[in-house]
């Protein structure tokens, strides 16, 4: 009976996950449509000034992500901006790097305020806390405002709220897995760095939040069974796994938006490869003694911050190369100018279909 209940629970959890993904994609589309209608020259000029160089973009990404405590939300908004034509890919690279550093603030808040993160100031700035308010404001603006600009702004707020609700729904669908002791044991069973990176990536891709997965690791560290040698590769993997959210948001987006999502992935992958290669090469030579020590809440926050800082220092001068790599990976779709067999066949099929 218990086994049957477990199967039913997993089935409805899967349905919840699919529903959350549907809401996420719909919210992304709604927010993008509102941005397209609202975007005159004013919003574009403001963003142009704030991202006129990579350092300003870095500071903007850091500030926004430190406040809302979600690099995923920041990158999803960037995908929406580029999809609506308000921003260019080149403007987003610095912001993404800033968001990567800004998301480390959460791990410090958790290490200072308690692992549960129930502090009022920790909770109030989370997107899931203020998005219901944004949704209410958006509904009021659409229903009672007569100005198109306010209605378009209301559509953006509702789209963002639905998007964040979908993200939270997907995360809550995996709540049981996230709190499972067996899942926690799987997370820490890999002593091999490559397997540790893989487990951290999978965990974060499932719950779609590097902050949440870092919090889980910090909670597990309180048991005293996780050495730094195990925690470090998991943290590296968690940074890769968080890119799943912008990738999902770009599924139905244009080429530029897809390049933004791919840039997020490239930044994390390149950072992990470079930092891991250098660190483990030095460790093989000097045999760092702290690797055998027990990981703590504080040390996990330090490792998470150091990785993102060092990765940013390395990659910030290479923003143009990252942009070029994303453009080479996803090329613009060109209209077929030649009357090839596939085009002729497609045209014949369409004509035949509508004739009947």
WOTA-V534715 format. One record per helix or strand of 2 or more residues. SS is the DSSP state (H for helix, E for strand). FROM is the first residue (numbers start at 1). TO is the last residue. If there is no record, write none. Layout:
# WOTA-V534715
((SS,FROM,TO) (SS,FROM,TO))
This chain:
# WOTA-V534715
((H,2,38) (H,41,50) (H,54,68) (H,71,83) (H,89,102) (H,104,113) (H,120,124) (H,127,144) (H,148,173) (H,175,178) (H,181,188) (H,193,207) (H,210,221) (H,228,241) (H,244,249) (H,255,286) (H,289,292) (H,297,329) (H,341,355))
